[in-house]
Amino acid sequence: MIRQGLKNDERPKFQGIDEKHGDLKLAIEIDTNELIDSCAVEIQRVFEIAALRALIAAGAKYGCSMKRIEAELTALKA
């Protein structure tokens, strides 16, 4: 979940794995103040960066290789 709030989280907040469905529940917050005068392309970029950060943190927590996603994040930030 990407929450719209007042700060940009570097790492998501984990809520654990759903026993029934196997979902990993996590949330990361983005600062909506930075989106006020942004165009659609920039807003999409902010959401993509947040999603990639969350995926990287989840991969690190569970010992998965995240090299491809880290490369995608690096390219997106450039």
C-alpha positions in Angstrom: 0.0 0.0 0.0 1.2 3.5 -0.8 -0.1 5.9 1.7 -0.4 9.6 0.9 0.7 11.6 3.8 3.2 14.3 5.0 6.6 12.5 4.7 8.5 10.2 2.4 9.3 6.9 4.0 12.7 5.4 3.1 11.5 2.0 4.3 8.0 0.5 4.4 6.3 -0.6 7.6 5.7 -4.4 7.6 2.6 -6.0 9.0 3.5 -9.6 8.4 2.4 -12.3 6.1 -1.2 -13.2 5.8 -1.5 -16.9 6.8 -4.5 -17.6 4.7 -3.5 -15.9 1.4 0.3 -15.6 1.7 0.2 -11.8 1.1 3.0 -9.7 2.6 1.3 -6.6 4.0 3.4 -3.5 3.9 2.9 0.2 3.5 5.1 3.1 2.5 4.2 6.8 2.8 4.7 9.5 0.2 4.6 13.3 0.9 1.6 14.7 -1.0 2.9 18.2 -0.6 5.5 17.4 -3.2 2.8 16.3 -5.7 0.7 19.5 -5.6 2.2 21.2 -8.7 3.5 18.1 -10.3 2.5 16.8 -13.7 1.2 13.3 -14.2 4.6 12.0 -15.3 6.2 13.2 -12.1 3.5 11.8 -9.9 3.8 8.5 -11.6 7.6 8.6 -11.0 7.1 9.3 -7.2 4.7 6.3 -6.9 7.1 4.1 -8.8 10.0 5.1 -6.6 8.0 4.3 -3.5 6.9 1.0 -4.8 10.4 0.0 -5.7 11.7 1.0 -2.3 9.1 -1.1 -0.7 10.0 -4.1 -2.9 13.7 -3.7 -2.2 13.1 -3.6 1.6 10.9 -6.7 1.4 13.5 -8.6 -0.6 16.2 -7.6 1.8 14.1 -8.7 4.8 13.5 -12.1 3.3 16.9 -12.7 1.7 16.0 -12.3 -2.0 18.2 -10.9 -4.6 17.0 -7.5 -5.6 19.7 -6.5 -8.1 17.3 -6.0 -11.0 14.8 -3.9 -9.0 17.7 -1.9 -7.5 18.9 -1.2 -11.0 15.4 -0.1 -12.0 15.3 2.3 -9.0 18.7 3.7 -9.8 17.7 4.3 -13.5 14.4 5.9 -12.4 16.2 8.3 -10.0 18.7 9.4 -12.7 
